[in-house]
Amino acid sequence: MKLAEYAAHDATGLADLVAKREVTPKELARTALAAIGAVNGDLNAVVEIYDEQIDDFDDAQLGNGPYRGVPFLIKDVFGHLKGRKIEFGSRLCEGMIGDVETNFAKLLKSTGFNILGRTNTPEYSLSSTTENLLYGNTHNPWMRGYSAGGSTGGGAAAVTSGMVPVAHGSDIGGSIRIPASWCGGVGLKPSRGRISFGPSVDEGGWGMAMNFVQSKTMRDTARLLDCLSVPQPGDPFVVAKPERSYESFLTGEVKPLRIAWTAKSMMKDGPVDAEVAAAVESTAKQLASMGHHVEEDSFPFDIDALNSRFLDVWFFGFDLRLEGFAKRTGRKIGPETLESVTLELYDYARCVDGARFLAAITYMNTVRRTIGAFFERYDIWLTPSTAQVAPKHGLYGMHRPNEKAEDHIVAVERPCQYPLPFNVAGAPALSLPLAMHSSGLPIGVQLGARPAEEHLLIALGARLEEAMPWRDRVPPVHVSARG
């Protein structure tokens, strides 16, 4: 298979070729390796290849799900694969081996994916840009020297450059949607508890984190949600699902929905790029033309106040986690093993006691209720995915000496702003690449819904994919240009 042909397919397209026996899983693995070799030197998205999953791979090991043999990359976070390296983009964890196979990894494998390697991420996924001292910066396929987003920047860059059709993403404050926005891909953060976090953890990030994928089409997004949203033994929650498959919402009539939109800044010091705002307004007009009731309205809470409390939830116990890693690797916590801002966050975490944590949880519950009241009036909230398009490297990474923990969170939120409320609410949100900026960088537009209503996002996303198509946009660094 030629690289251009391979990169033109989404995961569903490649799976169809395997099902028709027009290509074998091993041929796909070899082509994916060639694709990674063609552009990864320019992007630094992939940090490890699992060689035994390619030439010596026995495809009898693959699950018989709908994506049998399709190449996949896993993010360097959490340790989903037992016996594989898991380094969290950190020198403290360099060479560390995962000791548990997570439910998410088991679901991926049962779906048929061939997991070929790991993608780059900021240290412990703590930034909106993928830059670290262990492996270096991941470049945006649209413009080298610019951020691919974070924390799933490696996965997003790999997908939009054509290395693989889909890749693992995780999202605790926008880490799927920010890279999708800045790289020009599709990024869905599912509802709280939609996809199992077990067996070692009940919920990631005290309920704010969720695993899913970076993709480039709505049909992959929908079908994969069907494949991966399967409750596992011992899960603390079973989240309601529609009576029919998510994939079925890609077609058919969509009832008129109540849609609120805004392109106004949610932060006191965080302007929204004018072209980003115009893209949101254009999307609002498109949705109105489809028969939906669309009006301008803003979320009624203070995101600056939320940012100040967010630290006490996200980093409660972070110090114990790092100390556990240090014990496993035999290294000491310090400037030789942690980037400067991470070290600040470690010190911050040591001061967060149970009382502070519970006070922050109580505050975030209040915010969640406020968001819930907003969605009594509307079905969908339409916003920018990020307030700005991709920035240059060096502005938001974890190695910024003298930057305090509190200042870092505010800094990385300033160009983003809109993803975090949906993590707090436990609600689904979807970033779509609906426009291009005059700079040559993509613009992401976000649709958010109530908890457990991913089907509405899939239905609207599919209609917008038809009305405002992005499939033919190809970044300058792309596999199709290399053969």
C-alpha positions in Angstrom: 0.0 0.0 0.0 1.3 3.4 -0.9 1.7 6.0 1.8 -0.7 8.5 0.2 -3.4 5.8 -0.1 -2.9 4.7 3.5 -3.1 8.3 4.8 -6.2 9.1 2.8 -8.2 6.5 4.8 -9.7 6.9 8.3 -9.7 4.0 10.7 -13.1 2.7 9.4 -11.7 2.8 5.8 -8.6 0.8 6.7 -10.7 -1.7 8.6 -12.9 -2.2 5.6 -9.9 -3.0 3.5 -8.8 -5.6 6.0 -12.3 -7.1 6.1 -12.3 -7.4 2.3 -8.8 -9.0 2.4 -7.5 -6.2 0.2 -4.7 -5.7 2.8 -3.5 -7.7 5.7 -2.9 -6.4 9.3 0.9 -7.0 8.9 0.9 -4.9 5.7 -0.9 -2.1 7.5 1.6 -2.3 10.3 4.5 -2.0 7.9 2.9 0.9 6.1 2.2 2.6 9.4 5.9 2.2 10.3 6.9 3.7 7.0 4.4 6.6 7.6 5.9 7.3 11.0 9.4 7.2 9.6 8.4 9.6 6.8 7.3 12.5 9.0 8.1 11.8 12.7 11.5 13.3 12.2 9.8 16.6 11.5 7.2 16.4 14.3 8.6 14.3 17.2 5.1 12.9 17.9 6.0 9.2 18.4 8.6 8.4 21.2 8.6 4.6 20.9 7.8 1.9 18.3 6.9 -1.6 19.4 8.9 -3.5 16.8 7.4 -6.9 17.6 4.0 -5.6 16.6 5.2 -5.2 13.0 7.4 -7.7 11.1 7.2 -10.5 13.7 3.6 -9.9 14.6 1.1 -12.8 14.5 -2.2 -11.2 13.6 -4.0 -14.1 15.3 -3.4 -12.2 18.5 -5.7 -9.4 17.3 -9.2 -9.1 18.6 -12.0 -9.6 16.1 -13.7 -6.2 16.6 -14.5 -3.8 13.9 -11.0 -2.3 13.7 -9.1 -5.5 13.3 -5.5 -4.7 12.2 -5.8 -1.0 12.2 -2.6 0.7 13.5 -3.0 2.6 16.8 -0.7 4.7 19.1 -1.0 5.0 22.9 -0.2 8.1 24.9 2.7 8.1 27.3 0.5 8.5 30.3 -1.1 6.3 33.1 0.5 3.0 32.1 -2.2 1.2 30.1 -0.1 -1.6 28.8 1.5 -4.2 31.2 5.1 -4.8 30.5 5.6 -1.7 28.3 7.5 1.5 29.2 5.4 4.3 30.8 7.4 7.5 31.4 4.8 10.3 31.6 7.2 12.4 29.6 9.4 12.7 32.7 13.0 12.0 33.5 11.9 10.8 37.0 10.0 7.8 35.3 12.5 7.2 32.5 12.5 3.4 31.7 9.7 2.6 34.1 7.5 -0.4 33.1 3.8 -0.6 33.5 2.6 -3.3 35.8 -1.2 -3.4 35.0 -3.2 -3.8 31.8 -6.0 -1.3 32.1 -9.6 -1.9 31.0 -9.1 0.8 28.4 -6.2 -1.1 26.8 -8.2 -4.4 26.9 -11.1 -2.7 25.2 -8.8 -1.3 22.5 -7.3 -4.7 21.9 -10.7 -6.4 21.7 -11.8 -3.8 19.2 -9.0 -5.1 17.0 -6.4 -2.3 17.1 -2.7 -3.1 16.7 -1.0 -0.9 19.2 2.3 0.0 17.6 3.9 2.5 20.0 3.8 5.5 22.3 3.1 9.2 21.6 4.7 12.2 23.3 3.1 14.3 26.1 4.1 17.1 28.4 5.4 15.9 31.8 2.6 14.2 33.6 0.2 15.8 31.1 0.3 19.0 33.1 0.3 21.5 30.2 -1.7 22.6 27.2 1.5 22.1 25.0 3.5 19.0 24.4 7.0 20.0 25.3 9.3 18.1 27.7 12.9 17.7 28.6 12.9 13.9 28.2 11.9 13.7 24.5 11.6 17.3 23.3 8.8 19.3 21.7 6.1 17.9 19.4 5.6 20.2 16.4 2.3 21.1 14.8 1.9 19.5 11.3 0.6 22.8 10.0 3.6 24.9 11.2 6.9 23.6 12.7 7.9 25.5 15.8 4.3 25.8 16.9 2.5 23.8 19.6 0.6 20.6 18.7 -1.4 21.2 21.9 -1.4 19.2 25.1 -1.5 17.0 26.7 -2.3 14.7 23.8 -0.1 16.7 21.3 1.8 13.6 20.1 -1.4 11.7 19.3 -3.1 14.7 17.6 0.0 15.4 15.5 0.3 11.7 14.5 -3.3 11.6 13.3 -3.5 14.9 11.4 -0.1 14.2 9.7 -1.3 10.8 8.6 0.9 8.5 10.7 -2.1 6.6 12.1 -5.9 7.2 11.5 -6.7 7.4 15.2 -4.7 7.5 18.5 -5.2 7.5 22.2 -6.2 10.7 23.9 -7.0 11.6 27.5 -8.6 14.7 28.8 -8.6 16.2 32.4 -9.0 19.8 31.4 -9.0 19.9 27.6 -6.2 17.5 26.7 -8.1 15.8 23.8 -9.9 19.0 22.6 -7.0 21.4 22.7 -4.7 19.3 20.5 -7.6 18.6 18.2 -8.3 22.4 17.9 -4.6 23.3 17.3 -3.8 20.4 14.9 -7.1 20.4 13.0 -8.6 17.1 14.1 -11.7 15.7 15.8 -11.6 15.4 19.6 -14.4 14.1 21.8 -14.2 14.1 25.6 -16.9 11.6 26.7 -19.1 11.9 29.8 -17.7 11.2 33.3 -17.6 7.4 33.7 -18.5 6.7 30.1 -15.3 4.6 29.5 -13.8 2.4 32.3 -10.8 3.7 34.2 -10.3 0.4 36.0 -9.0 -1.8 37.4 -6.6 0.2 39.6 -8.5 3.5 39.6 -12.2 4.2 39.9 -12.1 7.6 38.3 -9.2 9.6 36.9 -8.6 13.1 38.2 -11.3 12.8 40.8 -13.9 12.4 38.1 -12.6 15.1 35.7 -10.4 12.8 33.4 -11.6 10.6 30.6 -9.8 8.4 28.0 -10.8 8.3 24.4 -9.2 9.0 21.0 -7.9 11.7 18.6 -9.6 11.1 15.2 -10.2 12.8 11.9 -13.8 11.8 11.1 -17.1 11.6 12.9 -17.7 8.1 11.8 -14.6 6.9 13.6 -15.5 8.9 16.6 -19.0 7.4 16.8 -18.1 3.8 16.1 -15.2 4.0 18.6 -17.5 5.3 21.3 -19.7 2.2 20.7 -16.6 0.0 21.0 -15.1 1.6 24.1 -18.1 2.6 26.2 -18.6 -0.9 27.6 -19.0 -1.1 31.4 -16.4 -3.3 33.1 -16.7 -5.4 36.3 -16.3 -3.3 39.4 -16.9 0.1 37.6 -18.4 2.5 40.1 -20.9 3.9 37.6 -22.8 2.7 34.6 -23.7 5.7 32.5 -27.0 5.8 30.6 -26.7 5.2 26.8 -29.2 5.8 24.0 -31.3 2.9 22.9 -29.5 2.7 19.6 -25.8 2.8 18.7 -23.9 6.0 18.5 -23.0 5.2 14.9 -26.7 5.3 14.0 -26.8 9.0 14.9 -24.5 9.8 12.0 -27.5 9.8 9.7 -31.1 10.6 9.9 -33.1 13.7 11.0 -31.9 15.7 14.0 -34.8 17.3 15.9 -34.5 21.1 16.5 -32.2 21.8 19.4 -31.8 24.8 21.7 -28.3 26.1 21.1 -26.5 28.8 23.0 -23.3 30.2 21.6 -20.6 32.6 22.7 -17.2 33.8 21.5 -16.6 36.1 24.4 -13.6 35.6 26.7 -14.2 33.6 29.9 -11.2 35.1 31.6 -10.4 38.7 32.6 -7.1 38.6 30.8 -7.6 36.2 27.9 -8.8 37.8 24.7 -10.4 35.6 22.0 -8.8 35.9 18.5 -11.1 37.7 16.1 -11.0 35.0 13.5 -11.7 32.3 16.1 -14.8 34.3 17.2 -15.9 34.7 13.6 -15.7 30.9 13.1 -17.9 30.3 16.1 -20.5 32.9 14.8 -20.4 31.3 11.4 -21.1 27.9 12.9 -24.0 29.3 14.9 -25.5 30.7 11.6 -25.0 27.3 10.0 -26.8 25.5 12.8 -29.6 28.1 12.7 -30.0 27.4 8.9 -30.4 23.7 9.8 -33.5 24.6 11.9 -32.1 24.8 15.4 -33.0 27.6 17.8 -29.7 29.5 18.2 -29.1 32.4 20.5 -26.0 34.1 22.1 -25.5 33.4 25.8 -22.5 32.8 28.1 -21.8 30.5 31.0 -22.8 32.1 34.3 -19.7 31.5 36.4 -16.2 32.9 37.0 -13.6 30.7 35.4 -10.8 32.7 37.1 -12.2 31.6 40.5 -12.5 28.1 39.2 -8.8 28.0 38.2 -7.8 29.0 41.7 -9.7 26.1 43.2 -8.9 23.6 40.5 -5.3 23.2 41.8 -6.5 21.8 45.1 -8.5 19.1 43.4 -6.1 18.2 40.5 -3.0 18.1 42.7 -4.4 16.5 45.9 -2.1 13.5 46.3 0.2 14.4 43.4 3.1 14.5 45.8 2.4 10.9 46.9 2.1 9.8 43.3 5.5 11.2 42.4 7.1 9.8 45.5 5.8 6.4 44.5 7.4 6.8 41.0 10.7 7.8 42.7 10.6 4.7 44.8 9.9 2.5 41.7 12.7 4.0 39.6 15.3 4.6 42.5 15.6 8.3 41.6 15.3 11.3 43.8 12.7 14.1 43.2 14.5 17.3 42.3 15.5 19.6 39.4 17.5 16.8 37.8 14.3 14.6 37.5 11.4 17.0 37.3 10.9 20.1 35.2 10.8 23.4 37.1 7.0 23.9 37.1 6.3 20.3 37.9 8.6 20.6 40.9 6.6 23.7 42.0 3.4 21.7 41.7 5.0 18.9 43.8 5.7 21.4 46.5 2.2 22.9 46.2 0.6 19.4 46.5 2.4 18.7 49.7 0.5 21.6 51.3 -2.9 20.5 50.1 -4.5 18.7 53.1 -7.8 16.9 53.3 -9.7 20.1 54.4 -8.5 22.1 51.4 -9.3 19.2 49.1 -12.9 18.8 50.4 -13.4 22.6 50.3 -12.4 22.6 46.6 -14.6 19.6 45.8 -17.5 21.4 47.5 -16.8 24.5 45.3 -16.6 22.5 42.1 -19.9 20.8 43.0 -21.4 24.3 43.2 -20.0 25.1 39.7 -21.3 21.8 38.4 -24.8 22.6 39.6 -24.6 26.1 38.0 -23.6 24.5 34.7 -26.5 22.0 35.1 -28.9 24.9 35.6 -27.6 26.5 32.4 -28.4 23.3 30.5 -32.0 23.3 31.7 -32.4 26.2 29.1 -30.2 24.8 26.3 -29.3 21.4 24.8 -26.0 22.5 23.4 -23.4 25.2 24.2 -21.3 26.3 21.2 -17.9 28.0 21.9 -14.4 28.2 20.5 -12.5 25.1 21.4 -9.6 27.4 22.3 -9.5 31.2 22.5 -6.3 31.3 20.3 -4.8 29.2 17.5 -1.7 27.2 18.2 1.1 29.3 19.9 4.8 29.1 19.3 6.8 26.7 21.5 8.3 28.0 24.7 5.3 29.9 26.1 3.4 27.2 28.1 5.8 24.3 28.8 6.6 22.8 32.2 10.3 24.0 32.2 9.8 27.7 33.0 12.1 28.6 36.0 10.5 30.9 38.5 6.9 30.3 37.3 4.7 29.5 40.3 2.1 26.7 40.3 -0.8 29.1 40.5 0.6 31.3 37.6 1.2 28.2 35.4 -2.5 27.1 35.6 -3.7 30.6 34.7 -1.1 30.9 31.9 -2.1 27.6 30.2 -5.8 28.3 30.6 -5.5 31.8 28.9 -5.2 30.5 25.3 -7.7 27.7 26.0 -10.5 28.6 28.5 -13.5 26.7 27.1 -12.7 23.0 27.6 -12.4 22.9 31.5 -16.1 23.6 32.4 -17.0 20.3 30.8 -14.5 18.3 32.8 -15.9 19.9 36.0 -19.5 19.1 34.9 -18.6 15.6 33.8 -20.3 16.4 30.5 -19.3 15.5 26.9 -17.7 18.1 24.6 -16.5 17.8 21.0 -13.9 19.9 19.1 -14.4 20.1 15.3 -11.9 21.7 12.8 -14.5 23.9 11.2 -12.3 26.8 9.9 -8.7 27.9 9.1 -7.0 31.0 10.4 -5.2 33.5 8.1 -2.0 32.4 9.7 -2.4 29.0 8.2 -3.3 27.3 11.5 -6.6 25.4 12.2 -9.5 26.8 14.2 -11.4 24.4 16.5 -15.1 25.0 17.4 -16.5 23.2 20.5 -19.9 21.7 21.0 -20.9 20.7 24.6 -23.9 18.9 25.9 -25.4 17.5 29.1 -23.9 14.5 30.8 -24.7 11.2 28.9 -25.8 13.1 25.7 -22.9 12.3 23.4 -25.4 11.2 20.8 -26.4 14.8 20.3 -22.8 15.9 19.7 -22.3 13.0 17.2 -25.5 14.0 15.3 -24.5 17.6 15.1 -20.9 16.9 14.4 -21.8 14.6 11.5 -24.1 17.3 10.0 -21.4 19.9 10.3 -18.9 17.6 8.7 -21.2 17.6 5.7 -22.0 21.3 5.7 -18.5 22.6 6.6 -16.2 19.8 5.5 -12.6 19.5 6.6 -11.5 16.1 5.2 -9.6 17.6 2.2 -7.4 19.9 4.3 -3.9 18.5 4.5 -1.1 20.1 6.6 2.3 20.9 5.1 3.9 18.0 7.1 1.8 15.0 5.9 2.5 11.4 5.0 0.8 11.9 1.5 3.6 14.2 0.4 6.3 11.6 1.2 5.2 8.8 -1.1 
